[in-house]
Amino acid sequence: MRATRLSQVPLVLTTAAAIVAALGVASCAKAGSSSAAPGAHSTLIIGLFDPFTGPDAIFGQEMVPPCRAAVQVINSSGGVLGHKLACKVVDTRGDPADAVPAARQMIATTPNLVGIIGPSSDEMDATAPIINAAHIPFVTNSGEPSFNHTHLQYYWRNTPSDDATGYAMAVRAIGLHFTRGAAVFGNDINAQANVPGLLASFPKSGRKVVINLQLAPTQSSYETEVARVIAAHPDVLFSEADSQTSATFLGEYKQLNHGKLPPVIVTNVGMQPDWYKAVSGVIGKQMMTDVTGVQTYASFTGPAYQAYKAALLGLKGVPDVQQYFTNTYVMSYYDNVMTFAIAMLAAKSVNPVIWNPFIPRVTGSGGGVVVHTFAAAASKLPGTSVDYVGAIGPQSFNQWHNSSGGFEVAQWLPNGQLKQLAIITAAQVSALQSGG
Amino acid sequence: MSLFVLSLGFGVVTASVLSIAALGFTLQFGISNVLNLAYSSFMTLAGFIAYWLNTKGLDIWLCLVVATAATAILSLGLSRVVYEPFIRRGARSFEILIISLAVGVAITNLLLAFIGPSGFSYPGVQRASVYHFAGLTLSSDQLVVVAIAVVLMIGSHLLLTATSIGRALRATAENSELARACGIATPRITRIVWLLSGALCGAAGVVLFLSISSFSVQSGQDFLIPIVAAAVLGGIGQPYGAMLGALIIGLASEVSAAFINPSDKEVVAFALLVLVLLARPQGLFAEAARQREVIT
């Protein structure tokens, strides 16, 4: 084989160049820490750090409209302390191996990065310490129970942890007097985090979990698994899996079960538009009414919700924006951007190190004047203390920066909208958690 | 109904899809010596070609035919435009493997850019009739998939044994230098095999998407490893080995799922692969298998 020019360069020189380049990148990453204040009148960046490709691409994709909507509202109200805001997408690909360099690059190359929405459970363990070390406040959409008692100071979470979701699923099923539950969850960390709470709470007082299966994602067939579940005669199916896996599984269940499905209780993953699209395409839209889910509670009424809807409707270039009207995770992303902006106003600084501690003070537990919009908050700050109560309602962060609140039970309608059926309070979940 | 018997039936369906794919993969590698990791991306492409046609109102089985033909042509185009120039310049097998990986990633990301990450289903397909016989439960679509696989396997067997092209294919696979010396136009044979493997790849993509009902641009990726495993298990480059390897892996996966944690079913299949290769490193059809240079 002919030698190439590259192969003629001495190996030592090539290796040395690579080491110098790596050190250069590492030093840039360190130097790029956002603990320094952004320049005057510069655009402040909200990073959207989540999977935008891969099986969990929907997690990131649905962050964009609410961030853009919130930023549009904030900028049209004059921005924050002379700064405009903008959203920046950073794709983690749902893999820690990709997410870690993505996080480092984001921090190193994004001046004025002041806040982050994300990461997801796919990359949380690997990247949360990196983001925290860069002193950037981040509100995660991960429900990992390992962060229930974290000491990361820049970490915030305003959605329930996955173990609490498992209890909430049990509350729902117990309330409907089901006694034979089948647990069918994907074998990923997101889905499996729901299972311990479910297994700890449902099997009491004559109730049983008749089968507990883990599904490998995106297989060509789940028919054997379906046959096992059917043979166990459950009267309710608890499940969380990605949209393709769920669609294949439920489609084969319907086929093998004479065209019928048992009542299916899913988590917030099953309450997403892409999940609806995939599953309804296989089992039919009418049968989607058999699927209910538990997700973060939010009232779909009130001034905050109306402001959220109006902000979304004011966006250009977003097809089918109505799909986000009843998506509580999307609502939380909108509120997160608002919270960041209002915390900066309250702290009179855009330096994340300074405004990070103001997050709990401006979100519904500080005893201030309740506001539902950025404009209302801006009119009162910094002279008057405010509590921002946004689309997902008041937030109450504990000492570990977690604010979980209650759950809602929602049912899919044939038109692809969600109908709220019931509310599960945090107290009901706590009662089960403490063995009630 | 016995879960074991049920799982055998499901395993046959899985094996049917896998056998079509593995046959195309191993045929193409056996002749061209290109380990084409873009194969699963082409399966995905075929599935979406069929989807697009199905949304225009074409019957799904006609969509299968058209997608098969389209993938055959695209596969030939890939070899002419991408692989052959590199091979002419002396690129080694490992370098071609990396190029094929890059092609696969490019195709997947192009599809993602145009189609997005959402899931889709063939709009003209509903799982309708279900048949129960001999302890099995299979839908009409699944029976058609099995029938397609059987027809393609028999067709491949007849092509390889009863036609002059088939004899030329086997001779080229056995020893391309000797085949050329005997007057066989090996470049033409190589192109024919790219067409054939592309057709099988396209058919496999569509039947895979039919089997899983809901698919996305990522759906083909997870199938590449079982395809390669089936081909290797049977003896890389051996068509009959690929068929048998697919049957073993399909059955092992589904039957094991009946008794163990289903998320481990692939582990069982691959453990079986490792055991077989420990005993017969050239695969099941060891006598006829030929050492192939994959990494040099």
Interface residues (C-beta under 8 A of the other chain):
Chain A: M1 R2 T53 G54 P55 A57 I58 Q61 N187 L213 Q214 L215 A216 P217 T218 Q219 S220 S221 Y222 E223 T224 E225 A227 R228 A231 S243 Q244 A247 T248 G251 E252 K254 Q255 L256 H258 D274 K277 A278 V279 G281 V282 G284
Chain B: M1 L3 L6 S7 F10 G11 V13 T14 V17 L18 G90 R92 N109 L112 P117 S118 G119 F120 S121 P123 Q126 R127 V130 T137 S139 L208 S211 I212 S213 S214 F215 S216 Q218 S219 D222 F223 E254 V255 A257 A258 N261 P262 S263 D264 K265 E266
